[in-house]
Amino acid sequence: MKSKLPHVGTTIFSVMSSLAVEHNAYNLSQGFPNFPVDDQLLSIFKEQASLNVHQYAPMAGFPKLRQEIAVKVKEHYNREIQEQDVLITAGATQAIFATIQALVHPSEEVIILDPSYDCYESPVMLSNAKSIRIPLSNDFLPDWDRIRSAVNSKTRLIITNNPHNPSGRTWNLSDFNELQALLNDFPNLYLLSDEVYEFITFEKQHISTHQIDGLKDRAIIVSSFGKTFHITGWKIGYLIAPPLLMKEIQKVHQFLVFCVNSPAQAALATYLPEKNLYELGPFYQEKRDYFQSLLRKSRFQLLPSEGSYFQVASYEQISNESDVEFAIKLTKETGVASIPLSVFNADGSDRKLIRFCFAKDNETLSKAAERLCSI
């Protein structure tokens, strides 16, 4: 049988997590927290689960949850949106998949900025469209001359990710100005803005597409309750889009999943207005700072981490091995699992960098760092 995704195999995340289990390693590879969910959220979930919330939810999501999201968007970004501008999705990945399937047609092109998360390209391929993979600069920020030279009349979508996975970098206002100018010059070009780590930023305040007047009406903005409330297993997120685009995305959404986990939606609709999202950045900054302090005496060189819960490190002073070989060896022999960055690049570019996830309890971070410092 001919595969529709011939180049897709087991993801590096599954490979490294499996190796971590096999070798009893500390798993700093896959991006999920290992500490408990907020007791308040669990209490609300139990309460809601005892009520009549176990049948199909409305296709677009519970109205109360969508309304509360609109309140948060107003609070954090000073943007007025309506309930109908919000679609509850089965995680950010489904939001991205539905958007690309709805808006991208055969022979059209989609700009993806590398290193990029692996869920971007597959729906482009399934649309019989073409991915144009453009490397970010060496400091993981957009190279606007290179991006602009790749855009043409066939370019339907540009996918951005801020704060960025895997690098942990965040965009500057000048980047948004360049992006706005690009969309002004290409009226048929839309923006898919992946902002799942929007509330996890540190010294630099997050700039959202929601805040840019020339972008927000041409953008689909994707968010994640899984990342925000460290409930990744709930697989629940949302997207915000203007009416014309939302209409098309909902057509795909209704045949892809129709609706999303009802008890989870009910719980989040109650929990969201009670939660101060401004606390999230300081919480993870403390973990970042702790992890960085533990690695100061190591031979790893730590790159800037401005957002997300990832720390990229160079092992150039330790080994000449490829990043995949080094990450596997690190898991097997040192007992710490990481993710090699080359797998995020279409051309396999290898700069001797690996990614650690510091969304772990302090004991895990301490013990993993002790092993890393022993190299």
C-alpha positions as CSV (number, residue, x, y, z in Angstrom):
1,M,0.0,0.0,0.0
2,K,1.3,3.5,-0.8
3,S,1.6,5.6,2.3
4,K,0.2,9.2,2.4
5,L,2.9,10.0,4.9
6,P,5.9,8.0,3.7
7,H,8.5,10.0,5.7
8,V,6.7,9.8,9.0
9,G,7.7,7.2,11.5
10,T,7.9,7.0,15.3
11,T,8.5,10.4,16.6
12,I,11.7,11.3,18.5
13,F,9.7,12.1,21.5
14,S,8.3,8.5,21.7
15,V,11.8,7.1,21.0
16,M,13.5,9.1,23.8
17,S,10.7,8.5,26.3
18,S,10.9,4.8,25.6
19,L,14.7,4.8,26.0
20,A,14.2,6.7,29.3
21,V,12.0,3.9,30.6
22,E,14.2,1.2,29.4
23,H,17.3,2.6,31.0
24,N,15.7,4.1,34.1
25,A,16.7,7.6,33.0
26,Y,15.4,10.9,34.2
27,N,13.1,12.0,31.4
28,L,13.8,15.6,30.5
29,S,12.9,14.9,26.9
30,Q,9.1,14.9,26.3
31,G,7.4,18.2,27.1
32,F,5.1,17.3,30.0
33,P,5.2,18.2,33.7
34,N,5.7,15.4,36.3
35,F,4.2,17.3,39.3
36,P,0.6,17.2,40.4
37,V,-2.3,19.0,38.9
38,D,-3.8,21.9,41.0
39,D,-6.0,20.4,43.7
40,Q,-8.6,23.1,43.0
41,L,-8.9,22.0,39.4
42,L,-9.2,18.3,40.5
43,S,-11.9,19.2,43.0
44,I,-13.9,21.1,40.4
45,F,-13.5,18.3,37.9
46,K,-14.8,15.7,40.4
47,E,-17.8,18.0,41.2
48,Q,-18.6,18.6,37.6
49,A,-18.2,14.9,36.7
50,S,-21.0,14.1,39.2
51,L,-23.4,16.3,37.2
52,N,-25.1,15.7,33.9
53,V,-22.1,16.7,31.7
54,H,-21.4,13.3,30.0
55,Q,-23.1,13.6,26.7
56,Y,-22.0,15.4,23.5
57,A,-21.0,19.0,24.0
58,P,-21.9,21.6,21.5
59,M,-19.7,21.3,18.4
60,A,-17.8,24.5,19.0
61,G,-17.6,24.0,22.8
62,F,-19.4,24.8,25.9
63,P,-20.7,28.5,25.7
64,K,-19.6,29.3,29.2
65,L,-16.0,28.1,28.5
66,R,-15.8,30.1,25.3
67,Q,-17.1,33.1,27.1
68,E,-14.5,32.8,29.9
69,I,-11.8,32.5,27.2
70,A,-13.0,35.8,25.7
71,V,-12.7,37.3,29.2
72,K,-9.1,36.2,29.5
73,V,-8.2,37.5,26.1
74,K,-9.6,40.9,27.0
75,E,-7.7,40.8,30.4
76,H,-4.4,39.8,29.0
77,Y,-4.4,41.3,25.5
78,N,-7.0,44.0,25.6
79,R,-8.8,42.4,22.6
80,E,-12.5,42.2,22.4
81,I,-13.7,38.9,21.0
82,Q,-17.0,37.1,21.1
83,E,-18.0,33.6,22.0
84,Q,-18.4,32.6,18.3
85,D,-14.7,33.6,17.7
86,V,-13.6,30.6,19.9
87,L,-13.5,26.9,19.0
88,I,-12.6,24.3,21.7
89,T,-10.4,21.6,20.2
90,A,-8.9,18.3,21.2
91,G,-5.6,19.8,22.0
92,A,-3.5,22.3,20.0
93,T,-2.5,19.6,17.6
94,Q,-6.0,19.1,16.5
95,A,-6.5,22.8,16.2
96,I,-3.5,23.1,13.9
97,F,-4.6,20.0,11.8
98,A,-8.1,21.3,11.3
99,T,-6.9,24.7,10.4
100,I,-4.5,23.5,7.7
101,Q,-7.0,21.0,6.3
102,A,-9.6,23.7,6.1
103,L,-7.6,26.5,4.6
104,V,-4.8,25.0,2.5
105,H,-5.6,23.6,-1.0
106,P,-3.6,21.4,-3.4
107,S,-0.6,23.0,-4.9
108,E,-0.6,25.8,-2.4
109,E,2.4,26.5,-0.1
110,V,2.8,26.8,3.6
111,I,5.8,28.5,5.3
112,I,7.2,26.6,8.3
113,L,10.1,28.1,10.3
114,D,12.7,25.6,11.4
115,P,13.4,24.2,13.9
116,S,9.7,23.4,14.0
117,Y,7.3,21.1,15.9
118,D,6.5,17.9,14.0
119,C,2.8,18.4,13.8
120,Y,3.0,21.2,11.3
121,E,4.1,19.4,8.1
122,S,1.9,16.3,8.0
123,P,-1.5,18.1,7.5
124,V,0.2,20.1,4.8
125,M,1.2,16.9,3.0
126,L,-2.3,15.5,3.5
127,S,-3.7,18.6,1.8
128,N,-1.5,17.8,-1.3
129,A,0.2,21.1,-0.6
130,K,3.9,22.0,-0.3
131,S,5.8,22.9,2.9
132,I,8.4,25.5,2.5
133,R,10.8,25.0,5.4
134,I,12.9,28.1,6.2
135,P,15.5,28.1,9.0
136,L,15.4,30.6,11.7
137,S,18.6,32.5,12.4
138,N,21.3,31.1,14.6
139,D,19.7,32.8,17.6
140,F,16.3,31.2,16.7
141,L,14.7,34.4,15.5
142,P,13.0,35.0,12.1
143,D,15.2,35.8,9.1
144,W,12.8,38.1,7.4
145,D,14.7,38.6,4.2
146,R,14.8,34.9,3.7
147,I,11.1,34.5,4.6
148,R,10.0,37.3,2.3
149,S,11.9,35.8,-0.6
150,A,10.0,32.5,-0.2
151,V,6.5,34.0,-0.3
152,N,4.6,34.2,-3.5
153,S,1.1,34.1,-4.9
154,K,0.8,30.4,-4.0
155,T,1.7,30.9,-0.3
156,R,-1.5,30.4,1.7
157,L,-0.3,30.2,5.3
158,I,2.7,31.0,7.4
159,I,3.0,29.1,10.7
160,T,4.7,30.9,13.6
161,N,5.4,29.6,17.1
162,N,6.0,32.1,19.9
163,P,7.3,31.4,22.6
164,H,9.2,28.9,20.5
165,N,9.6,25.2,20.9
166,P,12.3,23.9,21.0
167,S,14.5,27.0,21.6
168,G,12.5,28.9,24.3
169,R,13.1,32.2,22.4
170,T,10.4,34.9,22.2
171,W,9.7,37.3,19.4
172,N,10.4,41.1,19.5
173,L,7.9,43.7,18.4
174,S,10.1,44.3,15.3
175,D,9.3,40.7,14.2
176,F,5.6,41.4,14.4
177,N,6.1,44.6,12.4
178,E,7.9,42.6,9.7
179,L,5.2,39.9,9.7
180,Q,2.5,42.6,9.4
181,A,4.2,44.2,6.5
182,L,4.5,40.7,4.8
183,L,0.8,40.0,5.2
184,N,0.0,43.5,3.9
185,D,1.9,42.8,0.7
186,F,0.2,39.4,0.2
187,P,-3.6,39.6,0.7
188,N,-4.2,35.9,0.2
189,L,-1.7,35.0,3.0
190,Y,-3.0,34.0,6.4
191,L,-1.2,33.4,9.7
192,L,-1.4,30.4,11.9
193,S,0.0,31.6,15.3
194,D,0.9,28.7,17.7
195,E,1.0,30.3,21.1
196,V,0.6,27.3,23.4
197,Y,3.3,28.6,25.8
198,E,1.8,32.1,25.9
199,F,1.6,32.3,29.7
200,I,5.0,30.8,30.3
201,T,7.4,33.7,29.7
202,F,10.1,35.2,31.9
203,E,12.0,38.5,31.8
204,K,10.4,39.5,28.5
205,Q,6.6,39.9,28.4
206,H,4.9,37.8,25.8
207,I,3.7,39.7,22.7
208,S,0.7,38.0,21.2
209,T,-0.8,38.2,17.7
210,H,-3.9,39.2,19.6
211,Q,-2.2,42.6,20.3
212,I,-1.2,43.4,16.7
213,D,-4.0,45.2,14.8
214,G,-2.8,44.4,11.4
215,L,-2.5,40.6,12.1
216,K,-5.3,39.5,14.4
217,D,-8.0,39.7,11.7
218,R,-5.9,37.6,9.4
219,A,-4.8,35.0,12.0
220,I,-5.8,31.8,13.6
221,I,-4.4,31.8,17.1
222,V,-3.9,28.5,18.9
223,S,-3.7,28.0,22.7
224,S,-3.5,25.0,25.0
225,F,-5.1,24.3,28.4
226,G,-2.8,21.3,28.5
227,K,0.3,23.5,28.6
228,T,-1.2,26.3,30.7
229,F,-2.6,24.1,33.5
230,H,-0.2,21.2,33.0
231,I,-3.0,18.8,32.1
232,T,-1.5,17.5,28.8
233,G,-3.3,14.2,29.1
234,W,-6.7,16.0,28.9
235,K,-5.9,17.0,25.3
236,I,-7.9,20.2,25.3
237,G,-7.1,23.5,23.7
238,Y,-8.7,26.2,21.6
239,L,-8.3,28.4,18.6
240,I,-9.5,31.9,17.9
241,A,-10.2,33.0,14.4
242,P,-12.2,35.6,12.4
243,P,-15.7,34.5,11.2
244,L,-14.8,33.8,7.6
245,L,-11.9,31.5,8.6
246,M,-13.8,30.0,11.6
247,K,-16.6,28.9,9.3
248,E,-14.3,26.8,7.2
249,I,-12.3,25.4,10.2
250,Q,-15.5,24.3,11.9
251,K,-16.5,22.3,8.8
252,V,-13.4,20.2,9.3
253,H,-13.6,20.1,13.1
254,Q,-17.1,18.7,13.1
255,F,-16.0,15.7,11.0
256,L,-12.7,15.2,12.7
257,V,-13.8,15.1,16.4
258,F,-17.2,16.9,16.3
259,C,-16.8,17.9,19.9
260,V,-14.4,17.7,22.8
261,N,-14.4,16.0,26.3
262,S,-17.5,17.4,28.0
263,P,-16.5,16.9,31.7
264,A,-13.1,18.6,31.0
265,Q,-14.9,21.6,29.4
266,A,-17.3,21.9,32.3
267,A,-14.4,21.8,34.8
268,L,-12.3,24.4,32.9
269,A,-15.3,26.7,32.5
270,T,-15.6,26.9,36.3
271,Y,-11.8,26.9,37.0
272,L,-10.7,29.5,34.4
273,P,-12.2,32.6,36.0
274,E,-10.7,31.6,39.4
275,K,-7.2,31.2,38.1
276,N,-4.6,34.0,37.9
277,L,-2.6,33.2,34.8
278,Y,0.0,35.9,35.7
279,E,1.3,33.5,38.3
280,L,2.4,30.9,35.7
281,G,5.5,32.8,34.3
282,P,7.1,33.3,37.8
283,F,6.4,29.6,38.7
284,Y,8.3,28.3,35.7
285,Q,11.0,31.0,35.9
286,E,11.8,29.7,39.3
287,K,12.2,26.2,37.8
288,R,14.3,27.5,34.9
289,D,16.6,29.5,37.2
290,Y,17.0,26.4,39.6
291,F,17.9,24.1,36.7
292,Q,20.3,26.7,35.2
293,S,22.0,27.1,38.6
294,L,22.5,23.4,38.9
295,L,24.2,23.2,35.5
296,R,26.6,26.1,36.0
297,K,29.4,23.7,36.8
298,S,28.7,21.4,33.9
299,R,30.4,21.4,30.6
300,F,27.1,22.3,28.8
301,Q,26.7,25.8,27.4
302,L,23.1,27.0,28.1
303,L,21.3,29.1,25.5
304,P,18.8,31.8,26.4
305,S,15.4,30.5,27.6
306,E,12.9,33.3,27.5
307,G,9.7,31.3,27.4
308,S,8.2,27.8,27.3
309,Y,9.5,25.2,29.7
310,F,12.5,24.2,27.6
311,Q,16.2,24.8,28.0
312,V,18.5,24.3,25.0
313,A,22.1,23.3,25.7
314,S,25.2,23.0,23.5
315,Y,27.4,19.9,24.1
316,E,30.0,21.1,21.7
317,Q,32.7,21.1,24.4
318,I,31.8,17.5,25.3
319,S,31.5,15.5,22.1
320,N,31.7,15.6,18.3
321,E,28.9,13.0,18.0
322,S,25.7,13.9,16.1
323,D,23.0,15.3,18.4
324,V,20.9,12.1,17.9
325,E,23.8,9.9,18.8
326,F,24.7,12.1,21.8
327,A,21.1,12.2,23.1
328,I,20.8,8.4,22.9
329,K,24.2,7.9,24.6
330,L,23.3,10.4,27.3
331,T,20.1,8.4,28.0
332,K,21.8,5.1,28.1
333,E,25.1,5.9,29.8
334,T,24.3,9.0,31.9
335,G,20.7,8.3,32.6
336,V,19.2,11.6,31.4
337,A,16.9,11.8,28.4
338,S,16.8,14.9,26.1
339,I,15.7,15.8,22.6
340,P,18.2,16.4,19.8
341,L,17.4,19.6,17.9
342,S,18.3,18.4,14.4
343,V,15.0,16.4,14.2
344,F,13.1,19.7,14.2
345,N,14.9,20.8,10.9
346,A,13.9,19.7,7.4
347,D,17.5,19.6,6.4
348,G,18.7,17.8,9.5
349,S,21.0,20.7,10.4
350,D,23.0,19.7,13.5
351,R,24.5,22.4,15.7
352,K,25.3,20.1,18.6
353,L,22.3,21.2,20.6
354,I,19.9,19.2,22.8
355,R,16.7,20.3,24.6
356,F,15.8,19.6,28.2
357,C,12.4,20.1,29.7
358,F,12.5,21.7,33.1
359,A,8.8,21.3,33.9
360,K,9.7,18.7,36.5
361,D,9.7,18.6,40.3
362,N,12.9,19.9,41.9
363,E,14.1,16.5,43.0
364,T,14.0,15.2,39.4
365,L,15.9,18.4,38.2
366,S,18.5,18.1,41.0
367,K,19.2,14.4,40.3
368,A,19.3,14.8,36.5
369,A,21.6,17.8,36.9
370,E,23.9,15.9,39.2
371,R,24.3,13.3,36.4
372,L,24.8,15.9,33.7
373,C,27.5,17.6,35.8
374,S,29.4,14.3,36.1
375,I,30.2,14.2,32.4
